[in-house]
Amino acid sequence: MHFLRHRLFPLALVVVAAALLASCGEKDEPEVAAPIPAPTEPDKPVPGPDDPPAPTGPGETLPGPTEPKPDPAPPAPPRPAGEQITIAVRGVLASGDPDLACRKYATVRFLAESFGGLAGCRAATNPRSAATSVRLRGLVVNGNRARVVAIPRGGTSSGQRVRVTLVVRGDVWRVDSLRSNVPVGP
């Protein structure tokens, strides 16, 4: 019997240990969460699983939900008056495009005096009658009005000195009148 007791005792210990191990992890035991890492700096919160990724390089930042998004690029500064006036005069005399010559760069007064209105301007404006280039001389700007002498090359007024008066309407310089000494008739 002594032999049997020495052999059964270790076997009983194994059975009891197995029963204890099997009872570990029962459903009525609370789950233990993983430890939260301690912050490295006292002012910074510990990132959570839903937080955006941290910047990866020096000087790199990522916008977060509370950080403002970067502002869009500021609008380009307006062109100088001389450049705008040049564009307007060339738009009327050299573009051959009725939308530019009759709408964008012309006043209603100019259309009425020179063409009888928009329809007359559209009918008269085409690439064949437009100048191929325009030189400007003697630009004078006085507030929202300007005067300049235009000398077109090519088109119906080629080589003539054309006195141009412009005004600002909206933020666009527009041709208000054209005067030249071109003889009328054959």
Contact map, one row per residue, 1 for C-alpha under 8 A:
111110000000000000000000000000000000000000000000000000000000000000000000000000000000000000000000000000000000000000000000000000000000000000000000000000000000000000000000000000000000000000
111111000000000000000000000000000000000000000000000000000000000000000000000000000000000000000000000000000000000000000000000000000000000000000000000000000000000000000000000000000000000000
111111100000000000000000000000000000000000000000000000000000000000000000000000000000000000000000000000000000000000000000000000000000000000000000000000000000000000000000000000000000000000
111111110000000000000000000000000000000000000000000000000000000000000000000000000000000000000000000000000000000000000000000000000000000000000000000000000000000000000000000000000000000000
111111111000000000000000000000000000000000000000000000000000000000000000000000000000000000000000000000000000000000000000000000000000000000000000000000000000000000000000000000000000000000
011111111100000000000000000000000000000000000000000000000000000000000000000000000000000000000000000000000000000000000000000000000000000000000000000000000000000000000000000000000000000000
001111111110000000000000000000000000000000000000000000000000000000000000000000000000000000000000000000000000000000000000000000000000000000000000000000000000000000000000000000000000000000
000111111111000000000000000000000000000000000000000000000000000000000000000000000000000000000000000000000000000000000000000000000000000000000000000000000000000000000000000000000000000000
000011111111100000000000000000000000000000000000000000000000000000000000000000000000000000000000000000000000000000000000000000000000000000000000000000000000000000000000000000000000000000
000001111111110000000000000000000000000000000000000000000000000000000000000000000000000000000000000000000000000000000000000000000000000000000000000000000000000000000000000000000000000000
000000111111111000000000000000000000000000000000000000000000000000000000000000000000000000000000000000000000000000000000000000000000000000000000000000000000000000000000000000000000000000
000000011111111100000000000000000000000000000000000000000000000000000000000000000000000000000000000000000000000000000000000000000000000000000000000000000000000000000000000000000000000000
000000001111111110000000000000000000000000000000000000000000000000000000000000000000000000000000000000000000000000000000000000000000000000000000000000000000000000000000000000000000000000
000000000111111111000000000000000000000000000000000000000000000000000000000000000000000000000000000000000000000000000000000000000000000000000000000000000000000000000000000000000000000000
000000000011111111100000000000000000000000000000000000000000000000000000000000000000000000000000000000000000000000000000000000000000000000000000000000000000000000000000000000000000000000
000000000001111111110000000000000000000000000000000000000000000000000000000000000000000000000000000000000000000000000000000000000000000000000000000000000000000000000000000000000000000000
000000000000111111111000000000000000000000000000000000000000000000000000000000000000000000000000000000000000000000000000000000000000000000000000000000000000000000000000000000000000000000
000000000000011111111100000000000000000000000000000000000000000000000000000000000000000000000000000000000000000000000000000000000000000000000000000000000000000000000000000000000000000000
000000000000001111111110000000000000000000000000000000000000000000000000000000000000000000000000000000000000000000000000000000000000000000000000000000000000000000000000000000000000000000
000000000000000111111111000000000000000000000000000000000000000000000000000000000000000000000000000000000000000000000000000000000000000000000000000000000000000000000000000000000000000000
000000000000000011111111000000000000000000000000000000000000000000000000000000000000000000000000000000000000000000000000000000000000000000000000000000000000000000000000000000000000000000
000000000000000001111111100000000000000000000000000000000000000000000000000000000000000000000000000000000000000000000000000000000000000000000000000000000000000000000000000000000000000000
000000000000000000111111110000000000000000000000000000000000000000000000000000000000000000000000000000000000000000000000000000000000000000000000000000000000000000000000000000000000000000
000000000000000000011111110000000000000000000000000000000000000000000000000000000000000000000000000000000000000000000000000000000000000000000000000000000000000000000000000000000000000000
000000000000000000000111111010000000000000000000000000000000000000000000000000000000000000000000000000000000000000000000000000000000000000000000000000000000000000000000000000000000000000
000000000000000000000011111110000000000000000000000000000000000000000000000000000000000000000000000000000000000000000000000000000000000000000000000000000000000000000000000000000000000000
000000000000000000000000111111000000000000000000000000000000000000000000000000000000000000000000000000000000000000000000000000000000000000000000000000000000000000000000000000000000000000
000000000000000000000000011111000000000000000000000000000000000000000000000000000000000000000000000000000000000000000000000000000000000000000000000000000000000000000000000000000000000000
000000000000000000000000111111100000000000000000000000000000000000000000000000000000000000000000000000000000000000000000000000000000000000000000000000000000000000000000000000000000000000
000000000000000000000000001111110000000000000000000000000000000000000000000000000000000000000000000000000000000000000000000000000000000000000000000000000000000000000000000000000000000000
000000000000000000000000000011111000000000000000000000000000000000000000000000000000000000000000000000000000000000000000000000000000000000000000000000000000000000000000000000000000000000
000000000000000000000000000001111100000000000000000000000000000000000000000000000000000000000000000000000000000000000000000000000000000000000000000000000000000000000000000000000000000000
000000000000000000000000000000111110000000000000000000000000000000000000000000000000000000000000000000000000000000000000000000000000000000000000000000000000000000000000000000000000000000
000000000000000000000000000000011111000000000000000000000000000000000000000000000000000000000000000000000000000000000000000000000000000000000000000000000000000000000000000000000000000000
000000000000000000000000000000001111100000000000000000000000000000000000000000000000000000000000000000000000000000000000000000000000000000000000000000000000000000000000000000000000000000
000000000000000000000000000000000111110000000000000000000000000000000000000000000000000000000000000000000000000000000000000000000000000000000000000000000000000000000000000000000000000000
000000000000000000000000000000000011111000000100000000000000000000000000000000000000000000000000000000000000000000000000000000000000000000000000000000000000000000000000000000000000000000
000000000000000000000000000000000001111100000100000000000000000000000000000000000000000000000000000000000000000000000000000000000000000000000000000000000000000000000000000000000000000000
000000000000000000000000000000000000111111011100000000000000000000000000000000000000000000000000000000000000000000000000000000000000000000000000000000000000000000000000000000000000000000
000000000000000000000000000000000000011111010000000000000000000000000000000000000000000000000000000000000000000000000000000000000000000000000000000000000000000000000000000000000000000000
000000000000000000000000000000000000001111110000000000000000000000000000000000000000000000000000000000000000000000000000000000000000000000000000000000000000000000000000000000000000000000
000000000000000000000000000000000000001111111000000000000000000000000000000000000000000000000000000000000000000000000000000000000000000000000000000000000000000000000000000000000000000000
000000000000000000000000000000000000000011111000000000000000000000000000000000000000000000000000000000000000000000000000000000000000000000000000000000000000000000000000000000000000000000
000000000000000000000000000000000000001111111100000000000000000000000000000000000000000000000000000000000000000000000000000000000000000000000000000000000000000000000000000000000000000000
000000000000000000000000000000000000001001111110000000000000000000000000000000000000000000000000000000000000000000000000000000000000000000000000000000000000000000000000000000000000000000
000000000000000000000000000000000000111000011111000000000000000000000000000000000000000000000000000000000000000000000000000000000000000000000000000000000000000000000000000000000000000000
000000000000000000000000000000000000000000001111101000000000000000000000000000000000000000000000000000000000000000000000000000000000000000000000000000000000000000000000000000000000000000
000000000000000000000000000000000000000000000111111000000000000000000000000000000000000000000000000000000000000000000000000000000000000000000000000000000000000000000000000000000000000000
000000000000000000000000000000000000000000000011111000000000000000000000000000000000000000000000000000000000000000000000000000000000000000000000000000000000000000000000000000000000000000
000000000000000000000000000000000000000000000001111100000000000000000000000000000000000000000000000000000000000000000000000000000000000000000000000000000000000000000000000000000000000000
000000000000000000000000000000000000000000000011111110000000000000000000000000000000000000000000000000000000000000000000000000000000000000000000000000000000000000000000000000000000000000
000000000000000000000000000000000000000000000000011111000000000100000000000000000000000000000000000000000000000000000000000000000000000000000000000000000000000000000000000000000000000000
000000000000000000000000000000000000000000000000001111100000000000000000000000000000000000000000000000000000000000000000000000000000000000000000000000000000000000000000000000000000000000
000000000000000000000000000000000000000000000000000111110000110000000000000000000000000000000000000000000000000000000000000000000000000000000000000000000000000000000000000000000000000000
000000000000000000000000000000000000000000000000000011111101110000000000000000000000000000000000000000000000000000000000000000000000000000000000000000000000000000000000000000000000000000
000000000000000000000000000000000000000000000000000001111101000000000000000000000000000000000000000000000000000000000000000000000000000000000000000000000000000000000000000000000000000000
000000000000000000000000000000000000000000000000000000111111000000000000000000000000000000000000000000000000000000000000000000000000000000000000000000000000000000000000000000000000000000
000000000000000000000000000000000000000000000000000000111111000000000000000000000000000000000000000000000000000000000000000000000000000000000000000000000000000000000000000000000000000000
000000000000000000000000000000000000000000000000000000001111100000000000000000000000000000000000000000000000000000000000000000000000000000000000000000000000000000000000000000000000000000
000000000000000000000000000000000000000000000000000000111111110000000000000000000000000000000000000000000000000000000000000000000000000000000000000000000000000000000000000000000000000000
000000000000000000000000000000000000000000000000000001100011111000000000000000000000000000000000000000000000000000000000000000000000000000000000000000000000000000000000000000000000000000
000000000000000000000000000000000000000000000000000001100001111100000000000000000000000000000000000000000000000000000000000000000000000000000000000000000000000000000000000000000000000000
000000000000000000000000000000000000000000000000000000000000111111111000000000000000000000000000000000000000000000000000000000000000000000000000000000000000000000000000000000000000000000
000000000000000000000000000000000000000000000000000100000000011111110000000000000000000000000000000000000000000000000000000000000000000000000000000000000000000000000000000000000000000000
000000000000000000000000000000000000000000000000000000000000001111110000000000000000000000000000000000000000000000000000000000000000000000000000000000000000000000000000000000000000000000
000000000000000000000000000000000000000000000000000000000000001111110000000000000000000000000000000000000000000000000000000000000000000000000000000000000000000000000000000000000000000000
000000000000000000000000000000000000000000000000000000000000001111111000000000000000000000000000000000000000000000000000000000000000000000000000000000000000000000000000000000000000000000
000000000000000000000000000000000000000000000000000000000000001111111100000000000000000000000000000000000000000000000000000000000000000000000000000000000000000000000000000000000000000000
000000000000000000000000000000000000000000000000000000000000001000111110000000000000000000000000000000000000000000000000000000000000000000000000000000000000000000000000000000000000000000
000000000000000000000000000000000000000000000000000000000000000000011111000000000000000000000000000000000000000000000000000000000000000000000000000000000000000000000000000000000000000000
000000000000000000000000000000000000000000000000000000000000000000001111100000000000000000000000000000000000000000000000000000000000000000000000000000000000000000000000000000000000000000
000000000000000000000000000000000000000000000000000000000000000000000111110000000000000000000000000000000000000000000000000000000000000000000000000000000000000000000000000000000000000000
000000000000000000000000000000000000000000000000000000000000000000000011111000000000000000000000000000000000000000000000000000000000000000000000000000000000000000000000000000000000000000
000000000000000000000000000000000000000000000000000000000000000000000001111100000000000000000000000000000000000000000000000000000000000000000000000000000000000000000000000000000000000000
000000000000000000000000000000000000000000000000000000000000000000000000111110000000000000000000000000000000000000000000000000000000000000000000000000000000000000000000000000000000000000
000000000000000000000000000000000000000000000000000000000000000000000000011111000000000000000000000000000000000000000000000000000000000000000000000000000000000000000000000000000000000000
000000000000000000000000000000000000000000000000000000000000000000000000001111100000000000000000000000000000000000000000000000000000000000000000000000000000000000000000000000000000000000
000000000000000000000000000000000000000000000000000000000000000000000000000111110000000000000000000000000000000000000000000000000000000000000000000000000000000000000000000000000000000000
000000000000000000000000000000000000000000000000000000000000000000000000000011111011000000000000000000000000000000000000000000000000000000000000000000000000000000000000000000000000000000
000000000000000000000000000000000000000000000000000000000000000000000000000001111111000000000000000000000000000000000000000000000000000000000000000000000000000000000000000000000000000000
000000000000000000000000000000000000000000000000000000000000000000000000000000111111100000000000000000000000000000000000000000000000000000001000000000000000000000000000000000000000000000
000000000000000000000000000000000000000000000000000000000000000000000000000000011111110000000000000000000000000000000000000000000000000000100000000000000000000000000000000000000000000000
000000000000000000000000000000000000000000000000000000000000000000000000000000111111111000000000000000000000000000000000000000000000000000000000000000000000000000000000000000000000000000
000000000000000000000000000000000000000000000000000000000000000000000000000000111111111100000000000000000000000000000000000000000000000000000000000000000000000000000000000110000000000000
000000000000000000000000000000000000000000000000000000000000000000000000000000001111111110000000000000000000000000000000000000000000000000000000000000000000000000000100000011000000000000
000000000000000000000000000000000000000000000000000000000000000000000000000000000111111111000000000000000000000000000000000000000000000100000000000000000000000000000000000000000000000000
000000000000000000000000000000000000000000000000000000000000000000000000000000000011111111100000000000000000000000000000000000000000000000000000000000000000000000000000000000000000000000
000000000000000000000000000000000000000000000000000000000000000000000000000000000001111111110000000000001000000000000000000000000000000000000000000000000000000000000000000011100000000000
000000000000000000000000000000000000000000000000000000000000000000000000000000000000111111111100000000001000000000000000000000000000000000000000000001000000000000010000000001100000000000
000000000000000000000000000000000000000000000000000000000000000000000000000000000000011111111110000000000000000000000000000000000000110000000000000000000000000000000000000000000000000000
000000000000000000000000000000000000000000000000000000000000000000000000000000000000001111111111100110001000000000000000000000000000000000000000000000000000000000000000000000000000000000
000000000000000000000000000000000000000000000000000000000000000000000000000000000000000111111111000111001100000000000000000000000000000000000000000000000000000000000000000000100000000000
000000000000000000000000000000000000000000000000000000000000000000000000000000000000000011111111000010000000000000000000000000000110010000000000000000010000000000000000000000000000000000
000000000000000000000000000000000000000000000000000000000000000000000000000000000000000011111111000000000000000000000000000000100111110000000000000000010000000000000000000000000000000000
000000000000000000000000000000000000000000000000000000000000000000000000000000000000000001111111100110000000000000000000000000100110000000000000000000000000000000000000000000000000000000
000000000000000000000000000000000000000000000000000000000000000000000000000000000000000000111111110010000000000000000000000011111100000000000000000000000000000000000000000000000000000000
000000000000000000000000000000000000000000000000000000000000000000000000000000000000000000100011111110000000000000000000000011100000000000000000000000000000000000000000000000000000000000
000000000000000000000000000000000000000000000000000000000000000000000000000000000000000000000001111111100000000000000000110011000000000000000000000000000000000000000000000000000000000000
000000000000000000000000000000000000000000000000000000000000000000000000000000000000000000000000111111110000000000000000000000000000000000000000000000000000000000000000000000000000000000
000000000000000000000000000000000000000000000000000000000000000000000000000000000000000000110010111111111000000000000000000000000000000000000000000000000000000000000000000000000000000000
000000000000000000000000000000000000000000000000000000000000000000000000000000000000000000111011111111111100000000000000100010000000000000000000000000000000000000000000000000000000000000
000000000000000000000000000000000000000000000000000000000000000000000000000000000000000000010000011111111100001000000100110000000000000000000000000000000000000000000000000000000000000000
000000000000000000000000000000000000000000000000000000000000000000000000000000000000000000000000011111111110000000000100000000000000000000000000000000000000000000000000000000000000000000
000000000000000000000000000000000000000000000000000000000000000000000000000000000000000000000000001111111100000000000000000000000000000000000000000000000000000000000000000001000000000000
000000000000000000000000000000000000000000000000000000000000000000000000000000000000000110110000000111111110000000000000000000000000000000000000000000000000000000000000000111100000000000
000000000000000000000000000000000000000000000000000000000000000000000000000000000000000000010000000011111111011000000000000000000000000000000000000000000000000000000000000001110000000000
000000000000000000000000000000000000000000000000000000000000000000000000000000000000000000000000000000101111111000000000000000000000000000000000000000000000000000000000000001110000000000
000000000000000000000000000000000000000000000000000000000000000000000000000000000000000000000000000000000111111100001100000000000000000000000000000000000000000000000000000000010000000000
000000000000000000000000000000000000000000000000000000000000000000000000000000000000000000000000000000000011111110000000000000000000000000000000000000000000000000000000000000011000000000
000000000000000000000000000000000000000000000000000000000000000000000000000000000000000000000000000000000111111111100000000000000000000000000000000000000000000000000000000000111100000000
000000000000000000000000000000000000000000000000000000000000000000000000000000000000000000000000000001000111111111111101100000000000000000000000000000000000000000000000000000000000000000
000000000000000000000000000000000000000000000000000000000000000000000000000000000000000000000000000000000001111111111100000000000000000000000000000000000000000000000000000000000000000000
000000000000000000000000000000000000000000000000000000000000000000000000000000000000000000000000000000000000111111111000000000000000000000000000000000000000000000000000000000000000000000
000000000000000000000000000000000000000000000000000000000000000000000000000000000000000000000000000000000000011111111000100000000000000000000000000000000000000000000000000000000000000000
000000000000000000000000000000000000000000000000000000000000000000000000000000000000000000000000000000000000011111111111100100000000000000000000000000000000000000000000000000000000000000
000000000000000000000000000000000000000000000000000000000000000000000000000000000000000000000000000000000000001111111111100000000000000000000000000000000000000000000000000000000000000000
000000000000000000000000000000000000000000000000000000000000000000000000000000000000000000000000000000000001001111111111100000000000000000000000000000000000000000000000000000000000000000
000000000000000000000000000000000000000000000000000000000000000000000000000000000000000000000000000001100001001100111111110000000000000000000000000000000000000000000000000000000000000000
000000000000000000000000000000000000000000000000000000000000000000000000000000000000000000000000000000000000000000111111111000000000000000000000000000000000000000000000000000000000000000
000000000000000000000000000000000000000000000000000000000000000000000000000000000000000000000000000000000000001000111111111100000000000000000000000000000000000000000000000000000000000000
000000000000000000000000000000000000000000000000000000000000000000000000000000000000000000000000010011000000001001111111111110000000000000000000000000000000000000000000000000000000000000
000000000000000000000000000000000000000000000000000000000000000000000000000000000000000000000000010001000000000000000111111110000000000000000000000000000000000000000000000000000000000000
000000000000000000000000000000000000000000000000000000000000000000000000000000000000000000000000000000000000000000000011111111000000000000000000000000000000000000000000000000000000000000
000000000000000000000000000000000000000000000000000000000000000000000000000000000000000000000000000000000000000000100001111111000000000000000000000000000000000000000000000000000000000000
000000000000000000000000000000000000000000000000000000000000000000000000000000000000000000000001110010000000000000000000111111101100000000000000000000000000000000000000000000000000000000
000000000000000000000000000000000000000000000000000000000000000000000000000000000000000000000001110000000000000000000000001111111100000000000000000000000000000000000000000000000000000000
000000000000000000000000000000000000000000000000000000000000000000000000000000000000000000000111100000000000000000000000000011111100000000000000000000000000000000000000000000000000000000
000000000000000000000000000000000000000000000000000000000000000000000000000000000000000000000001000000000000000000000000000001111100000000000000000000000010000000000000000000000000000000
000000000000000000000000000000000000000000000000000000000000000000000000000000000000000000000001000000000000000000000000000011111110000000000000000000000011000000000000000000000000000000
000000000000000000000000000000000000000000000000000000000000000000000000000000000000000000001111000000000000000000000000000011111111000000000000000000000111000000000000000000000000000000
000000000000000000000000000000000000000000000000000000000000000000000000000000000000000000001110000000000000000000000000000000001111110000000000000000011111110000000000000000000000000000
000000000000000000000000000000000000000000000000000000000000000000000000000000000000000000000100000000000000000000000000000000000111110000000000000000011110000000000000000000000000000000
000000000000000000000000000000000000000000000000000000000000000000000000000000000000000001000100000000000000000000000000000000000011111000000000000000011100000000000000000000000000000000
000000000000000000000000000000000000000000000000000000000000000000000000000000000000000001001100000000000000000000000000000000000011111100000000000001111000000000000000000000000000000000
000000000000000000000000000000000000000000000000000000000000000000000000000000000000000000000000000000000000000000000000000000000000111110000000000001110000000000000000000000000000000000
000000000000000000000000000000000000000000000000000000000000000000000000000000000000010000000000000000000000000000000000000000000000011111100000000111100000000000000000000000000000000000
000000000000000000000000000000000000000000000000000000000000000000000000000000000000000000000000000000000000000000000000000000000000001111100000000111000000000000000000000000000000000000
000000000000000000000000000000000000000000000000000000000000000000000000000000000000000000000000000000000000000000000000000000000000000111110000001110000000000000000000000000000000000000
000000000000000000000000000000000000000000000000000000000000000000000000000000000100000000000000000000000000000000000000000000000000000111111000011110000000000000000000000000000000000000
000000000000000000000000000000000000000000000000000000000000000000000000000000000000000000000000000000000000000000000000000000000000000001111100011100000000000000000000000000000000000000
000000000000000000000000000000000000000000000000000000000000000000000000000000001000000000000000000000000000000000000000000000000000000000111111111000000000000000000000000000000000000000
000000000000000000000000000000000000000000000000000000000000000000000000000000000000000000000000000000000000000000000000000000000000000000011111110000000000000000000000000000000000000000
000000000000000000000000000000000000000000000000000000000000000000000000000000000000000000000000000000000000000000000000000000000000000000001111110000000000000000000000000000000000000000
000000000000000000000000000000000000000000000000000000000000000000000000000000000000000000000000000000000000000000000000000000000000000000001111110000000000000000000011000000000000000000
000000000000000000000000000000000000000000000000000000000000000000000000000000000000000000000000000000000000000000000000000000000000000000001111111000000000000000001111000000000000000000
000000000000000000000000000000000000000000000000000000000000000000000000000000000000000000000000000000000000000000000000000000000000000000111111111100000000000000001110000000000000000000
000000000000000000000000000000000000000000000000000000000000000000000000000000000000000000000000000000000000000000000000000000000000000001111000111110000000000000111100000000000000000000
000000000000000000000000000000000000000000000000000000000000000000000000000000000000000000000000000000000000000000000000000000000000000111110000011111000000000000111000000000000000000000
000000000000000000000000000000000000000000000000000000000000000000000000000000000000000000000000000000000000000000000000000000000000000111100000001111100000000011110000000000000000000000
000000000000000000000000000000000000000000000000000000000000000000000000000000000000000010000000000000000000000000000000000000000000011110000000000111110000000011110000000000000000000000
000000000000000000000000000000000000000000000000000000000000000000000000000000000000000000000000000000000000000000000000000000000000011100000000000011111000011111000000000000000000000000
000000000000000000000000000000000000000000000000000000000000000000000000000000000000000000001100000000000000000000000000000000000011111000000000000001111110111110000000000000000000000000
000000000000000000000000000000000000000000000000000000000000000000000000000000000000000000000000000000000000000000000000000000000011110000000000000000111110111000000000000000000000000000
000000000000000000000000000000000000000000000000000000000000000000000000000000000000000000000000000000000000000000000000000000000111100000000000000000011111111000000000000000000000000000
000000000000000000000000000000000000000000000000000000000000000000000000000000000000000000000000000000000000000000000000000000011111000000000000000000011111110000000000000000000000000000
000000000000000000000000000000000000000000000000000000000000000000000000000000000000000000000000000000000000000000000000000000001110000000000000000000000111110000000000000000000000000000
000000000000000000000000000000000000000000000000000000000000000000000000000000000000000000000000000000000000000000000000000000000010000000000000000000011111111100000000000000000000010000
000000000000000000000000000000000000000000000000000000000000000000000000000000000000000000000000000000000000000000000000000000000010000000000000000000111111111100000000000000000000000000
000000000000000000000000000000000000000000000000000000000000000000000000000000000000000000000000000000000000000000000000000000000000000000000000000000111100111110000000000000000000000000
000000000000000000000000000000000000000000000000000000000000000000000000000000000000000000000000000000000000000000000000000000000000000000000000000000110000111111000000000000000001110000
000000000000000000000000000000000000000000000000000000000000000000000000000000000000000000000000000000000000000000000000000000000000000000000000000011110000001111100000000000000001100000
000000000000000000000000000000000000000000000000000000000000000000000000000000000000000000000000000000000000000000000000000000000000000000000000000011100000000111110000000000000111100000
000000000000000000000000000000000000000000000000000000000000000000000000000000000000000000000000000000000000000000000000000000000000000000000000001111000000000011111000000000000111000000
000000000000000000000000000000000000000000000000000000000000000000000000000000000000000010000000000000000000000000000000000000000000000000000000001111000000000001111100000000111110000000
000000000000000000000000000000000000000000000000000000000000000000000000000000000000000000000000000000000000000000000000000000000000000000000000111100000000000000111110000000111100000000
000000000000000000000000000000000000000000000000000000000000000000000000000000000000100000000000000000000000000000000000000000000000000000000000111000000000000000011111000011111000000000
000000000000000000000000000000000000000000000000000000000000000000000000000000000000000000000000000000000000000000000000000000000000000000000001110000000000000000001111100011110000000000
000000000000000000000000000000000000000000000000000000000000000000000000000000000000000000000000000000000000000000000000000000000000000000000001100000000000000000000111111111000000000000
000000000000000000000000000000000000000000000000000000000000000000000000000000000000000000000000000000000000000000000000000000000000000000000000000000000000000000000011111111000000000000
000000000000000000000000000000000000000000000000000000000000000000000000000000000000000000000000000000000000000000000000000000000000000000000000000000000000000000000001111100000000000000
000000000000000000000000000000000000000000000000000000000000000000000000000000000000000000000000000000000000000000000000000000000000000000000000000000000000000000000001111110000000000000
000000000000000000000000000000000000000000000000000000000000000000000000000000000001000000000000000000001000000000000000000000000000000000000000000000000000000000000001111111000000000000
000000000000000000000000000000000000000000000000000000000000000000000000000000000001100100000000000000001000000000000000000000000000000000000000000000000000000000000111101111100000000000
000000000000000000000000000000000000000000000000000000000000000000000000000000000000100110000000000000011110000000000000000000000000000000000000000000000000000000000111100111110000000000
000000000000000000000000000000000000000000000000000000000000000000000000000000000000000110010000000000001110010000000000000000000000000000000000000000000000000000011110000011111100000000
000000000000000000000000000000000000000000000000000000000000000000000000000000000000000000000000000000000111110000000000000000000000000000000000000000000000000000011110000001111100000000
000000000000000000000000000000000000000000000000000000000000000000000000000000000000000000000000000000000000110000000000000000000000000000000000000000000000000000011100000000111110000000
000000000000000000000000000000000000000000000000000000000000000000000000000000000000000000000000000000000000010000000000000000000000000000000000000000000000000001111000000000111111000000
000000000000000000000000000000000000000000000000000000000000000000000000000000000000000000000000000000000000000000000000000000000000000000000000000000000000000001110000000000001111100000
000000000000000000000000000000000000000000000000000000000000000000000000000000000000000000000000000000000000000000000000000000000000000000000000000000000000000111100000000000000111110000
000000000000000000000000000000000000000000000000000000000000000000000000000000000000000000000000000000000000000000000000000000000000000000000000000000000000000111000000000000000011111000
000000000000000000000000000000000000000000000000000000000000000000000000000000000000000000000000000000000000000000000000000000000000000000000000000000000000100100000000000000000001111100
000000000000000000000000000000000000000000000000000000000000000000000000000000000000000000000000000000000000000000000000000000000000000000000000000000000000000000000000000000000000111110
000000000000000000000000000000000000000000000000000000000000000000000000000000000000000000000000000000000000000000000000000000000000000000000000000000000000000000000000000000000000011111
000000000000000000000000000000000000000000000000000000000000000000000000000000000000000000000000000000000000000000000000000000000000000000000000000000000000000000000000000000000000001111
000000000000000000000000000000000000000000000000000000000000000000000000000000000000000000000000000000000000000000000000000000000000000000000000000000000000000000000000000000000000000111
